[in-house]
């Protein structure tokens, strides 16, 4: 088989494995809801795959329009319709706890300048209460190298829910690797092990 064709087939196999992993997220979340709230009470149980709900956002930097989904809106106490149209980033920052605002604004500014991926943790304050949020994002550039879109994900941090505290990428690959080994797909397993080595 030609190298390009083998690569295409392998990519499709890995994609299929990852789709099955995603399909099992709901099952894992159901098991988690039934489990005791404290991790030390379930030391003898094995929870293989737990990923929290993630919200997605995209900030058009030069136009200062911040768009996000319903999970982001809920975590920040913002109106989803407003976020669908686009809000200035200053309004989004105003829903972050006063103690964290300067740090987050400075970190976003630095990430825009450098283009490096950034990761933050902060608290939001709204009518829904005080919530701890983790954010990962990066600033994309246009063909002239100017900052264009700042995109990323957010998730609520809950110590009693994060039984698997590893990075989502590693968790997906671990689960896909288990399926590949179970099915005897050695080539896919080898590539997945290689991918995992990049995050260890």
C-alpha positions in Angstrom: 0.0 0.0 0.0 1.3 3.5 -0.9 2.6 5.5 2.1 0.0 8.3 1.6 -2.8 5.7 1.4 -1.6 4.0 4.6 -1.4 7.3 6.4 -5.0 8.1 5.3 -6.3 4.7 6.5 -4.4 5.0 9.8 -5.8 8.5 10.3 -9.4 7.2 9.7 -8.8 4.3 12.2 -7.6 6.7 14.9 -10.5 9.1 14.2 -12.9 6.2 14.6 -11.3 5.2 17.9 -11.6 8.8 19.2 -15.2 9.0 18.1 -16.0 5.9 20.2 -14.1 7.4 23.1 -16.3 10.6 22.8 -19.4 8.4 22.7 -18.4 6.9 26.0 -18.1 10.3 27.8 -21.8 10.3 28.6 -21.6 6.8 30.1 -18.6 8.0 32.3 -20.4 11.1 33.4 -23.4 8.9 34.4 -21.2 6.7 36.5 -19.6 9.7 38.1 -23.0 11.1 39.1 -23.8 7.9 40.9 -20.4 7.7 42.6 -19.8 9.2 46.1 -18.7 12.8 46.1 -15.3 12.1 47.8 -12.6 10.5 45.8 -11.1 8.7 48.9 -14.4 6.7 49.3 -14.0 5.1 45.9 -10.3 4.2 46.1 -11.1 0.6 45.0 -13.2 1.7 42.1 -11.7 2.4 38.7 -13.0 5.4 36.8 -11.3 5.3 33.4 -12.5 8.4 31.6 -13.9 11.6 33.1 -13.8 14.9 31.2 -15.7 17.9 32.4 -18.0 20.0 30.2 -15.9 22.5 28.2 -17.0 25.9 26.9 -15.5 27.4 23.8 -14.8 31.0 23.0 -13.4 33.1 20.1 -12.3 36.8 20.5 -11.9 38.9 17.4 -9.0 40.9 18.7 -8.8 43.9 16.3 -12.6 44.3 16.4 -12.8 43.5 20.1 -15.7 41.2 19.7 -15.9 38.3 22.1 -18.1 35.3 21.1 -18.7 32.2 23.2 -21.1 29.3 23.8 -23.6 28.5 26.5 -21.1 26.9 28.9 -18.9 29.9 28.8 -21.9 32.2 29.3 -23.1 30.1 32.3 -19.7 30.1 33.9 -19.3 33.9 33.6 -22.9 34.9 34.3 -23.2 36.4 30.8 -26.2 36.4 28.4 -25.8 33.9 25.6 -27.5 36.1 23.0 -25.1 38.9 23.8 -22.1 36.5 23.4 -23.6 35.3 20.1 -23.6 38.8 18.8 -20.2 39.6 20.4 -19.2 41.6 23.5 -16.2 43.8 24.2 -13.6 41.9 26.2 -13.9 44.5 29.0 -17.4 43.3 29.7 -16.2 39.7 29.9 -13.4 40.7 32.3 -15.9 42.6 34.5 -17.5 39.2 35.4 -14.2 38.0 36.8 -13.5 38.4 40.5 -11.8 41.8 41.2 -8.8 40.0 42.7 -8.1 38.1 39.4 -9.0 40.7 36.8 -5.6 42.5 36.5 -3.8 39.1 36.3 -6.1 37.8 33.6 -6.0 41.0 31.6 -2.2 41.1 31.7 -1.9 37.4 30.8 -4.2 37.8 27.8 -2.2 40.9 26.7 1.0 39.0 27.0 -0.4 36.0 25.1 -1.5 38.3 22.2 2.0 39.8 22.0 4.0 36.6 22.2 1.5 34.2 20.4 2.3 31.6 23.1 -0.5 29.3 24.4 -1.6 30.4 27.9 -3.4 28.8 30.8 -5.2 30.6 33.6 -7.3 29.9 36.6 -9.6 32.5 38.1 -12.9 33.0 39.9 -16.1 34.5 38.3 -18.8 36.2 40.3 -22.4 36.5 39.2 -25.9 36.0 40.4 -25.2 32.2 40.1 -22.5 32.5 42.8 -18.7 32.3 42.8 -17.2 29.7 40.4 -13.6 28.6 39.8 -12.7 28.5 36.1 -9.7 27.1 34.1 -9.0 28.7 30.7 -6.6 27.6 27.9 -6.2 29.7 24.8 -3.9 31.0 22.1 -3.8 34.0 19.8 -3.9 33.2 16.1 -2.3 35.5 13.5 -3.2 36.6 10.0 -1.0 36.4 6.9 0.8 39.6 7.9 1.5 38.2 11.4 -0.9 40.5 13.1 -3.0 39.2 16.0 -6.4 38.1 14.6 -8.4 35.7 16.7 -7.9 34.6 20.3 -9.5 31.1 20.7 -9.7 28.7 23.6 -11.7 26.6 26.0 -12.9 27.0 29.6 -14.1 24.5 32.2 -15.3 24.8 35.7 -12.8 23.4 38.3 -14.5 21.0 40.7 -12.1 18.9 42.8 -14.7 16.3 43.6 -15.4 15.8 39.9 -11.9 15.8 38.4 -11.1 12.1 39.1 -8.8 12.2 36.1 -6.8 15.4 36.3 -4.7 14.8 33.2 -4.9 16.9 30.1 -7.9 16.1 27.8 -5.6 15.3 24.9 -3.7 12.7 27.0 -7.0 11.3 28.3 -8.4 10.9 24.7 -5.2 9.3 23.5 -5.1 6.9 26.6 -8.7 5.8 26.0 -8.1 5.4 22.2 -4.9 3.5 22.9 -6.7 1.0 25.2 -9.3 0.4 22.4 -6.5 -0.1 19.8 -4.7 -2.6 22.0 -7.9 -4.4 22.8 -8.6 -4.8 19.0 -5.0 -5.8 18.2 -4.5 -2.7 16.0 -0.8 -2.5 16.6 0.0 0.3 14.0 -2.6 2.6 15.5 -1.4 1.8 19.0 2.2 2.7 18.0 1.1 6.1 16.7 -1.0 6.8 19.7 1.9 5.9 22.0 4.0 8.3 20.0 1.4 11.0 20.5 1.3 10.4 24.2 5.0 10.7 24.5 4.6 14.4 23.4 2.6 15.2 26.5 4.3 13.1 29.1 
